[in-house]
Amino acid sequence: MSQKKVIDVSDLPKGGPYSHAVVSGNLVFVSGQTGQVPDKKTGFSDQFNIAMEKIRKILQQAGSSLDNILKTTVYIADARYFKELNDLYGKFFKSSPPARTTIVSGFVADDVLVEIDVIASI
């Protein structure tokens, strides 16, 4: 039976009582990451890029990378962001993109436009 290892990145904020990621066996399960900046209005593109940078840091600490992402779930605040999401997503995953689910969703904080969680291999 594999052990679970908790991954927390000290310079990234957490929004509640959860880990940034958990490693089990050769898989990394990354909690949903958002990209809003406190006291600053940011657009969808900025929030997406910030969230992906957070995910990159978390995966790096877990011994993985963006190249090892197997599955993403992307939550967007409004369907009008879908085309922009596809354009941005394609820049991060040029070849062999991971499986993806996209969900239009409300968020706890009004300034959140996108949240991304991932499963990656090590």
Secondary structure as GFF3:
##gff-version 3
##sequence-region A 1 122
A	DSSP	beta_strand	4	7	.	.	.	ID=ss1
A	DSSP	beta_strand	21	24	.	.	.	ID=ss2
A	DSSP	beta_strand	27	34	.	.	.	ID=ss3
A	DSSP	alpha_helix	44	61	.	.	.	ID=ss4
A	DSSP	three_ten_helix	66	68	.	.	.	ID=ss5
A	DSSP	beta_strand	69	76	.	.	.	ID=ss6
A	DSSP	three_ten_helix	79	81	.	.	.	ID=ss7
A	DSSP	alpha_helix	82	92	.	.	.	ID=ss8
A	DSSP	beta_strand	99	104	.	.	.	ID=ss9
A	DSSP	beta_strand	114	121	.	.	.	ID=ss10
###
